[in-house]
Amino acid sequence: MSVRVRFAPSPTGFLHIGGLRTALYNYLFARHHSGRFILRIEDTDQTRYVPGSVEDILASLRWAGIEPDESPVHGGNYGPYTQSERTDIYRHHARLLVERGTAYYAFDTPEELERMRQRQQAAGIAPHYDRSSMRNQYTLGEEETQRLLVAGSPATIRLKVPLHGEVKFDDIIRGTIVVPCKDVDDQILLKSDGFPTYHLANVVDDHLMGITHVIRGEEWLPSTPKHVLLYHAFGWESPLFAHLPLLLNPDRSKLSKRHGDVAVRDYIAKGYFPEALVNFIALLGWNPDGDRELYMLDELIEAFSLERVNKAGAVFDIAKLDWMNAQYLKQFVVRDLPRLVAHIRPFLEERGWNVSDDYIARVIVLVHERIHRLPELIDFAPYMFSPPEYDDDFFRSVWTDDAAQLIEECTQLIESLEPWDAETLHNRISTLAQAHGVPFRIIGTLLRLAVTGRRVGAGMMDTIALLGKDETVRRLRTFLRWTSERVAHA
């Protein structure tokens, strides 16, 4: 079998992180089996269409390194398959089902359907379409049905579900699933406006596109019996199914914005690496052999199998994602520092900080082990790009009567320091500390306050060496003036 899979999102908003995982699993499965990965936009419900969502889906997938294998032409441009451009195909197939006797016309108004639901609820019956009591091809007869159609009466086409028996299908992840036919509604296939429902368009496209495996989220499992019946109604062979486990919040509820970001674009905006996010979501529900946790995309392709996907929901642990991103950050510092410079530069320019690539690279090397995401550098070490703001509480906690003298001597020492490097600076400051009979850390803390304004940061001598002699001296002089004003008004 030549494997063909698809990712078929609806353009109803920005791509959800769960949608990215579904796309990824389809992509990994296709690549593992040297198959084809197809992208299809399921936009038959135009009332739910959100402008810009298709562009977001495409951009998010491209960012993650997930590219479709087929791109049909749309008005001279290449793009994904789009269902709204294929409505004639669905109408044709809906009428084929009517001809086969596996679907029928129904003329019920919304008011009639609502009265039916109310009757069923009053009788304690689960709401479903009652074929025997409503206005449809079977209760009206062929002659009246044709008269109404010729007259242009609004009509839907519904699937004719067997009244007895059961629907049975195998799920690669969940095993054999059996559903009584009586629990499956006569689903609308073609709406009165001529547009197909999700169920009809989905099945027709999967068949015509030769999809061999339908890999999708668990939330679509209740729809699968309808789809299996549709395949039977057409006389087609069903694809194989695999329904992925839900992504969960830490409290094990379904992943939602109430607990944090759920759109892929949010993680892009926060500066996560695509390699890290792809690696992280790949392991949300799928367990490869061994204890290894870091995989590049080609390694995920080699290792992936649907048989190792879990049934149980997977908790989206943002702390784990942060840890994983930090591991990739360490790797990229060693093997692709220019990429990191290009990655962080737009974030710096948003603050109006225009500095050289070489300086940015040296700052990244200095602080990368203390952050999880590269943009955190901005909040962790803003003093590397602009003068510090002093913390009153920090000042009061470290200031002593001889602090100004110590900083003055440090300033003079730094002005004359040669050669200019962190090791020489450390040795000279150590000598100064010994001369005053104070621990090195006392002077180091005073320098941190004066030069960075922060309680924590990267190594102080390395920080000063990177800032440079002129900038460091300028900050020390500014700090001494600030402290003299503070002390004078105390």
C-alpha positions as a printed NumPy array, in Angstrom:
array([[  0.   ,   0.   ,   0.   ],
       [  1.272,   3.472,  -0.891],
       [  0.558,   5.577,   2.186],
       [ -1.416,   8.799,   1.666],
       [ -2.518,  10.912,   4.622],
       [ -4.007,  14.356,   5.05 ],
       [ -4.274,  17.185,   7.533],
       [ -7.673,  18.824,   7.079],
       [ -8.169,  21.865,   9.351],
       [-11.161,  24.191,   9.246],
       [-10.278,  27.901,   8.841],
       [-12.127,  28.951,  11.984],
       [ -9.193,  30.579,  13.793],
       [ -5.468,  30.393,  14.326],
       [ -3.864,  26.951,  14.21 ],
       [ -4.293,  25.214,  17.577],
       [ -1.316,  23.45 ,  19.142],
       [ -3.376,  20.256,  19.002],
       [ -3.866,  20.816,  15.277],
       [ -0.121,  21.133,  14.85 ],
       [  0.354,  17.791,  16.597],
       [ -2.22 ,  16.168,  14.288],
       [ -0.434,  17.597,  11.256],
       [  2.914,  16.454,  12.637],
       [  1.786,  12.866,  13.263],
       [  0.357,  12.666,   9.745],
       [  3.576,  14.1  ,   8.336],
       [  5.816,  11.748,  10.357],
       [  3.738,   8.728,   9.367],
       [  3.833,   9.657,   5.677],
       [  7.58 ,  10.312,   5.679],
       [  8.315,   7.134,   7.66 ],
       [  6.519,   5.09 ,   4.993],
       [  7.793,   7.145,   2.033],
       [  4.202,   8.236,   1.443],
       [  2.409,  11.481,   0.661],
       [  1.17 ,  14.194,   3.02 ],
       [ -1.752,  16.318,   1.791],
       [ -3.097,  19.583,   3.202],
       [ -6.815,  20.23 ,   2.732],
       [ -8.752,  23.248,   4.   ],
       [-12.263,  22.169,   5.043],
       [-14.169,  25.425,   4.66 ],
       [-17.636,  24.226,   3.674],
       [-19.159,  25.99 ,   6.703],
       [-18.652,  29.557,   5.54 ],
       [-20.445,  30.985,   8.591],
       [-17.474,  29.962,  10.772],
       [-14.753,  31.201,   8.433],
       [-12.246,  33.554,  10.105],
       [-10.315,  35.854,   7.737],
       [ -6.572,  35.255,   7.897],
       [ -6.868,  31.782,   9.395],
       [ -5.773,  29.941,   6.225],
       [ -2.686,  32.121,   6.006],
       [ -1.96 ,  31.428,   9.663],
       [ -2.307,  27.657,   9.159],
       [  0.087,  27.716,   6.21 ],
       [  2.615,  29.942,   7.97 ],
       [  2.545,  27.879,  11.171],
       [  3.07 ,  24.593,   9.328],
       [  5.878,  26.088,   7.269],
       [  7.537,  27.421,  10.429],
       [  7.401,  23.917,  11.931],
       [  8.967,  22.381,   8.829],
       [  5.782,  20.582,   7.752],
       [  5.263,  21.04 ,   4.024],
       [  2.524,  19.299,   1.967],
       [  3.46 ,  17.133,  -0.992],
       [  0.692,  18.301,  -3.335],
       [ -0.335,  21.857,  -4.168],
       [ -3.171,  22.272,  -6.684],
       [ -3.481,  25.53 ,  -8.597],
       [ -5.952,  28.175,  -7.363],
       [ -6.424,  31.053,  -9.765],
       [ -2.837,  30.797, -10.976],
       [ -1.358,  30.284,  -7.49 ],
       [ -0.376,  27.07 ,  -5.742],
       [ -1.982,  26.222,  -2.408],
       [ -3.742,  23.515,  -0.423],
       [ -6.84 ,  21.666,  -1.556],
       [ -9.849,  23.832,  -0.648],
       [-13.3  ,  22.31 ,  -0.251],
       [-15.245,  25.458,  -1.107],
       [-13.829,  25.132,  -4.636],
       [-15.132,  21.555,  -4.935],
       [-18.846,  21.948,  -4.126],
       [-19.995,  20.578,  -7.493],
       [-18.174,  17.346,  -6.688],
       [-20.029,  16.951,  -3.38 ],
       [-23.437,  17.739,  -4.897],
       [-22.844,  15.13 ,  -7.564],
       [-21.932,  12.5  ,  -4.998],
       [-24.88 ,  13.347,  -2.747],
       [-27.25 ,  12.752,  -5.687],
       [-25.46 ,   9.483,  -6.456],
       [-26.368,   8.302,  -2.963],
       [-30.015,   9.209,  -3.552],
       [-29.944,   7.204,  -6.792],
       [-28.434,   4.253,  -4.925],
       [-31.179,   4.464,  -2.294],
       [-28.68 ,   5.087,   0.533],
       [-29.682,   8.742,   1.003],
       [-32.916,  10.695,   0.588],
       [-34.407,  14.166,   0.253],
       [-35.932,  15.856,   3.298],
       [-38.033,  19.025,   3.257],
       [-38.454,  19.756,   6.962],
       [-38.349,  23.377,   8.062],
       [-36.303,  24.485,  11.087],
       [-39.583,  24.968,  12.98 ],
       [-40.693,  21.408,  12.224],
       [-37.336,  20.014,  13.327],
       [-37.535,  21.971,  16.565],
       [-41.045,  20.627,  17.303],
       [-39.71 ,  17.113,  16.657],
       [-36.892,  17.635,  19.161],
       [-39.324,  18.982,  21.749],
       [-41.595,  15.938,  21.339],
       [-38.641,  13.598,  21.741],
       [-37.349,  15.393,  24.806],
       [-40.819,  15.325,  26.398],
       [-40.939,  11.568,  25.793],
       [-37.45 ,  11.089,  27.248],
       [-35.978,  10.128,  23.874],
       [-32.512,  11.228,  22.79 ],
       [-33.006,  13.782,  19.975],
       [-32.489,  12.32 ,  16.509],
       [-34.096,  12.637,  13.104],
       [-37.295,  10.569,  12.946],
       [-37.448,   9.392,   9.345],
       [-40.929,   7.909,   9.739],
       [-42.74 ,  11.025,  10.932],
       [-41.093,  13.951,   9.156],
       [-41.486,  15.423,   5.651],
       [-39.064,  13.442,   3.518],
       [-38.84 ,  11.256,   0.458],
       [-40.153,   8.211,   2.323],
       [-43.193,   9.774,   3.957],
       [-44.125,  11.987,   0.978],
       [-43.576,   9.455,  -1.791],
       [-41.658,   9.807,  -5.057],
       [-44.275,  11.831,  -6.927],
       [-44.615,  14.519,  -4.238],
       [-40.842,  14.561,  -3.726],
       [-40.229,  15.288,  -7.406],
       [-42.967,  17.949,  -7.443],
       [-41.334,  19.754,  -4.499],
       [-37.897,  19.539,  -6.088],
       [-39.172,  20.935,  -9.408],
       [-40.942,  23.717,  -7.501],
       [-37.658,  24.66 ,  -5.845],
       [-38.692,  23.821,  -2.288],
       [-35.717,  23.932,   0.1  ],
       [-34.442,  20.381,   0.554],
       [-31.585,  18.635,   2.294],
       [-30.122,  15.231,   1.507],
       [-29.819,  12.899,   4.496],
       [-27.934,   9.638,   4.922],
       [-30.224,   6.608,   5.181],
       [-28.864,   4.819,   8.254],
       [-29.906,   1.145,   8.614],
       [-32.532,   0.712,  11.345],
       [-30.875,  -2.461,  12.613],
       [-27.399,  -3.895,  12.917],
       [-24.176,  -2.219,  13.951],
       [-21.266,  -0.198,  12.64 ],
       [-17.902,  -1.841,  13.233],
       [-14.449,  -0.482,  12.472],
       [-10.866,  -0.919,  13.663],
       [ -8.847,   1.913,  15.105],
       [ -5.062,   1.489,  15.062],
       [ -4.785,   3.155,  18.475],
       [ -8.038,   2.091,  20.164],
       [ -8.762,  -1.328,  18.69 ],
       [-12.148,  -2.531,  17.426],
       [-15.082,  -0.167,  17.967],
       [-18.713,  -1.244,  17.587],
       [-21.689,   1.183,  17.555],
       [-25.37 ,   0.154,  17.133],
       [-26.928,   1.68 ,  14.024],
       [-29.836,   2.914,  16.14 ],
       [-27.408,   5.307,  17.845],
       [-26.417,   6.944,  14.534],
       [-28.588,   9.773,  13.214],
       [-29.686,  10.246,   9.608],
       [-27.006,  12.87 ,   9.155],
       [-27.543,  15.769,   6.735],
       [-25.089,  15.375,   3.84 ],
       [-26.131,  18.262,   1.599],
       [-27.687,  21.373,   3.115],
       [-30.591,  23.239,   1.558],
       [-28.198,  25.953,   0.333],
       [-26.36 ,  23.358,  -1.75 ],
       [-23.302,  23.253,   0.471],
       [-22.119,  19.901,   1.825],
       [-21.737,  19.15 ,   5.482],
       [-18.358,  18.244,   6.923],
       [-19.241,  14.547,   6.874],
       [-20.012,  14.285,   3.145],
       [-17.13 ,  16.467,   1.958],
       [-14.694,  14.707,   4.266],
       [-15.539,  11.216,   3.059],
       [-15.766,  12.123,  -0.628],
       [-12.423,  13.918,  -0.56 ],
       [-10.668,  11.191,   1.396],
       [-11.832,   8.647,  -1.178],
       [-11.074,  10.722,  -4.268],
       [ -7.664,  11.723,  -2.896],
       [ -6.784,   8.116,  -2.158],
       [ -6.299,   8.622,   1.582],
       [ -5.17 ,   5.351,   3.132],
       [ -4.998,   6.402,   6.797],
       [ -7.185,   8.964,   8.575],
       [ -5.138,  10.22 ,  11.544],
       [ -7.056,  12.814,  13.534],
       [ -7.992,  13.924,  17.033],
       [-10.08 ,  11.919,  19.475],
       [-12.866,  14.498,  19.247],
       [-13.713,  13.102,  15.778],
       [-14.24 ,   9.556,  17.059],
       [-18.052,   9.993,  17.458],
       [-18.273,  11.003,  13.777],
       [-16.465,   7.931,  12.521],
       [-19.516,   5.584,  12.504],
       [-21.265,   8.076,  10.206],
       [-18.245,   8.12 ,   7.935],
       [-17.988,   4.335,   7.849],
       [-21.678,   4.147,   6.904],
       [-21.054,   6.693,   4.164],
       [-18.236,   4.586,   2.724],
       [-20.585,   1.601,   2.736],
       [-23.345,   3.688,   1.143],
       [-21.029,   4.598,  -1.749],
       [-19.71 ,   1.052,  -2.021],
       [-16.196,   2.265,  -1.198],
       [-13.531,   0.722,   1.02 ],
       [-12.881,   2.675,   4.219],
       [ -9.391,   3.973,   5.023],
       [ -7.699,   2.881,   8.234],
       [ -8.45 ,   5.099,  11.248],
       [ -6.286,   6.325,  14.12 ],
       [ -7.727,   8.736,  16.676],
       [ -5.133,  10.64 ,  18.685],
       [ -5.458,  11.304,  22.426],
       [ -6.524,  14.703,  23.692],
       [ -4.074,  17.329,  24.883],
       [ -4.827,  18.2  ,  28.499],
       [ -4.299,  21.083,  30.894],
       [ -2.379,  20.327,  34.105],
       [ -5.735,  19.721,  35.854],
       [ -6.451,  17.114,  33.122],
       [ -9.21 ,  19.161,  31.525],
       [ -9.11 ,  19.629,  27.757],
       [ -6.371,  22.06 ,  26.739],
       [ -7.827,  25.569,  26.736],
       [ -6.82 ,  29.221,  26.759],
       [ -7.887,  29.408,  30.395],
       [ -4.595,  27.724,  31.294],
       [ -2.339,  29.431,  28.754],
       [ -1.616,  29.821,  25.063],
       [ -3.167,  27.332,  22.649],
       [ -2.345,  28.88 ,  19.25 ],
       [  0.904,  27.984,  17.508],
       [  1.47 ,  31.655,  16.665],
       [  1.683,  32.439,  20.406],
       [  4.669,  30.119,  20.766],
       [  6.283,  31.583,  17.669],
       [  5.842,  35.084,  19.096],
       [  7.449,  34.025,  22.38 ],
       [ 10.552,  32.872,  20.582],
       [ 10.355,  29.101,  20.927],
       [ 12.435,  27.199,  18.41 ],
       [ 10.421,  25.161,  15.882],
       [ 12.677,  22.176,  16.623],
       [ 11.798,  22.384,  20.316],
       [  8.036,  22.757,  19.852],
       [  7.917,  19.964,  17.263],
       [  9.999,  17.694,  19.506],
       [  7.78 ,  18.514,  22.488],
       [  4.414,  17.905,  20.838],
       [  5.683,  14.741,  19.143],
       [  6.109,  13.232,  22.609],
       [  2.62 ,  14.292,  23.731],
       [  0.922,  10.947,  23.246],
       [  3.68 ,   9.026,  21.468],
       [  6.476,   7.185,  23.222],
       [  9.543,   6.058,  21.279],
       [ 11.824,   3.345,  22.581],
       [ 14.23 ,   4.225,  25.385],
       [ 14.553,   7.252,  27.67 ],
       [ 15.775,   9.71 ,  25.066],
       [ 13.853,  13.002,  24.825],
       [ 15.592,  15.163,  22.219],
       [ 14.89 ,  14.368,  18.558],
       [ 15.424,  16.341,  15.394],
       [ 12.706,  16.053,  12.744],
       [ 14.504,  13.419,  10.662],
       [ 14.991,  11.31 ,  13.787],
       [ 11.3  ,  11.591,  14.638],
       [ 10.451,  10.414,  11.127],
       [ 12.683,   7.373,  11.482],
       [ 11.297,   6.388,  14.896],
       [  7.577,   7.178,  14.485],
       [  4.835,   4.543,  14.571],
       [  1.108,   4.778,  15.272],
       [  1.251,   1.575,  17.306],
       [  3.173,   3.438,  20.028],
       [  0.616,   6.257,  20.321],
       [ -1.206,   6.168,  23.653],
       [ -4.957,   6.156,  24.216],
       [ -4.822,   8.342,  27.321],
       [ -4.702,  12.132,  27.107],
       [ -1.331,  13.869,  27.33 ],
       [ -0.7  ,  16.765,  29.745],
       [  0.746,  19.883,  28.137],
       [  3.537,  20.745,  30.593],
       [  4.906,  24.178,  29.725],
       [  7.837,  23.672,  32.108],
       [  8.901,  20.654,  30.064],
       [  8.658,  22.665,  26.854],
       [ 10.808,  25.412,  28.419],
       [ 13.398,  22.841,  29.478],
       [ 13.454,  21.335,  25.996],
       [ 13.807,  24.739,  24.35 ],
       [ 16.739,  25.506,  26.662],
       [ 18.462,  22.291,  25.519],
       [ 18.15 ,  23.356,  21.891],
       [ 19.405,  26.822,  22.805],
       [ 22.588,  25.281,  24.234],
       [ 23.072,  23.206,  21.093],
       [ 22.573,  26.164,  18.745],
       [ 25.047,  28.319,  20.692],
       [ 27.687,  25.756,  19.757],
       [ 26.701,  24.959,  16.187],
       [ 24.657,  27.857,  14.791],
       [ 25.256,  31.114,  16.632],
       [ 24.425,  33.322,  13.594],
       [ 20.93 ,  31.791,  13.565],
       [ 20.426,  32.856,  17.189],
       [ 21.577,  36.389,  16.401],
       [ 19.031,  36.614,  13.567],
       [ 16.39 ,  35.101,  15.872],
       [ 16.795,  37.67 ,  18.655],
       [ 17.524,  40.782,  16.585],
       [ 13.833,  41.661,  15.837],
       [ 13.061,  41.493,  19.564],
       [ 15.949,  43.85 ,  20.314],
       [ 14.971,  46.265,  17.564],
       [ 11.457,  46.464,  19.008],
       [ 13.122,  48.048,  22.052],
       [ 15.171,  50.378,  19.873],
       [ 18.418,  48.52 ,  20.626],
       [ 20.541,  48.46 ,  17.475],
       [ 23.857,  46.748,  18.184],
       [ 26.299,  44.703,  16.127],
       [ 25.854,  41.022,  15.352],
       [ 29.151,  40.302,  17.09 ],
       [ 28.011,  41.98 ,  20.304],
       [ 24.636,  40.164,  20.252],
       [ 26.435,  36.853,  19.762],
       [ 28.712,  37.495,  22.735],
       [ 25.743,  38.423,  24.936],
       [ 23.953,  35.212,  23.944],
       [ 27.01 ,  33.136,  24.83 ],
       [ 27.263,  34.963,  28.159],
       [ 23.681,  34.48 ,  29.387],
       [ 22.211,  31.532,  27.453],
       [ 22.529,  29.032,  30.291],
       [ 20.338,  31.217,  32.506],
       [ 17.317,  31.438,  30.186],
       [ 14.9  ,  29.027,  28.476],
       [ 13.867,  31.112,  25.47 ],
       [ 16.123,  33.524,  23.628],
       [ 13.781,  36.546,  24.036],
       [ 14.036,  36.086,  27.822],
       [ 17.489,  37.566,  27.395],
       [ 15.856,  40.974,  27.068],
       [ 14.185,  40.879,  30.485],
       [ 17.008,  38.955,  32.147],
       [ 19.829,  41.228,  30.993],
       [ 18.481,  44.551,  29.643],
       [ 21.586,  46.198,  31.112],
       [ 23.618,  44.634,  28.283],
       [ 21.84 ,  46.991,  25.872],
       [ 20.911,  50.087,  27.896],
       [ 21.947,  51.837,  31.132],
       [ 20.702,  50.12 ,  34.285],
       [ 17.855,  51.18 ,  36.525],
       [ 18.807,  51.003,  40.199],
       [ 16.823,  49.014,  42.731],
       [ 16.306,  50.914,  46.023],
       [ 15.871,  47.727,  48.034],
       [ 18.998,  46.207,  46.518],
       [ 20.891,  49.439,  47.224],
       [ 19.883,  49.549,  50.87 ],
       [ 20.694,  45.882,  51.391],
       [ 24.338,  46.175,  50.267],
       [ 25.319,  49.787,  50.945],
       [ 27.853,  50.407,  53.7  ],
       [ 29.886,  53.411,  54.835],
       [ 32.926,  52.327,  52.822],
       [ 31.002,  51.24 ,  49.706],
       [ 31.548,  54.503,  47.804],
       [ 35.297,  54.305,  48.423],
       [ 35.429,  50.716,  47.196],
       [ 33.556,  51.592,  43.998],
       [ 35.789,  54.618,  43.423],
       [ 38.908,  52.47 ,  43.672],
       [ 37.323,  49.867,  41.383],
       [ 36.634,  52.624,  38.869],
       [ 40.225,  53.782,  38.896],
       [ 41.446,  50.196,  38.645],
       [ 39.213,  49.515,  35.639],
       [ 40.267,  52.741,  33.898],
       [ 43.902,  51.605,  33.941],
       [ 43.335,  47.882,  33.432],
       [ 45.519,  46.197,  30.812],
       [ 45.013,  43.741,  29.241],
       [ 41.224,  44.08 ,  29.116],
       [ 39.78 ,  40.664,  29.904],
       [ 37.702,  38.966,  32.601],
       [ 40.605,  37.009,  34.096],
       [ 42.825,  40.049,  34.577],
       [ 39.882,  41.98 ,  36.021],
       [ 39.092,  39.165,  38.47 ],
       [ 42.702,  39.025,  39.662],
       [ 42.976,  42.79 ,  40.199],
       [ 39.614,  42.978,  42.032],
       [ 40.738,  40.061,  44.236],
       [ 43.908,  41.968,  45.138],
       [ 41.837,  45.072,  45.974],
       [ 39.503,  43.009,  48.175],
       [ 42.437,  41.521,  50.079],
       [ 43.943,  44.996,  50.622],
       [ 40.668,  46.139,  52.22 ],
       [ 40.173,  42.912,  54.146],
       [ 36.749,  42.209,  52.578],
       [ 35.514,  39.108,  50.722],
       [ 35.62 ,  39.25 ,  46.926],
       [ 31.854,  38.757,  46.835],
       [ 31.289,  42.072,  48.652],
       [ 32.977,  44.065,  45.917],
       [ 31.419,  41.823,  43.262],
       [ 27.945,  42.58 ,  44.601],
       [ 28.612,  46.321,  44.659],
       [ 29.818,  46.164,  41.076],
       [ 26.713,  44.192,  40.076],
       [ 24.498,  46.866,  41.629],
       [ 26.384,  49.714,  39.965],
       [ 26.838,  48.177,  36.53 ],
       [ 23.622,  46.147,  36.068],
       [ 21.154,  47.305,  38.749],
       [ 20.143,  43.639,  39.16 ],
       [ 20.615,  41.172,  42.002],
       [ 21.363,  38.272,  39.65 ],
       [ 22.984,  37.845,  36.296],
       [ 25.839,  36.229,  34.458],
       [ 29.366,  36.239,  35.877],
       [ 30.175,  39.815,  36.871],
       [ 33.709,  39.925,  35.516],
       [ 32.561,  38.441,  32.19 ],
       [ 29.729,  40.986,  32.064],
       [ 32.079,  43.928,  32.631],
       [ 34.571,  42.585,  30.091],
       [ 31.835,  42.387,  27.468],
       [ 30.363,  45.815,  28.225],
       [ 33.809,  47.322,  27.713],
       [ 36.001,  49.689,  29.684],
       [ 34.408,  52.979,  28.625],
       [ 30.819,  51.846,  29.229],
       [ 31.689,  50.277,  32.595],
       [ 33.489,  53.383,  33.832],
       [ 30.596,  55.558,  32.631],
       [ 28.126,  53.455,  34.634],
       [ 30.276,  53.448,  37.747],
       [ 30.6  ,  57.263,  37.648],
       [ 26.86 ,  57.631,  37.1  ],
       [ 26.151,  55.299,  40.004],
       [ 28.478,  57.219,  42.339],
       [ 26.651,  60.456,  41.524],
       [ 23.31 ,  58.707,  42.122],
       [ 24.45 ,  57.333,  45.493],
       [ 25.815,  60.676,  46.643],
       [ 22.405,  62.229,  46.02 ],
       [ 20.712,  59.346,  47.833],
       [ 22.999,  59.629,  50.849],
       [ 22.695,  63.423,  50.951],
       [ 18.915,  63.236,  51.142],
       [ 18.827,  60.289,  53.548]])
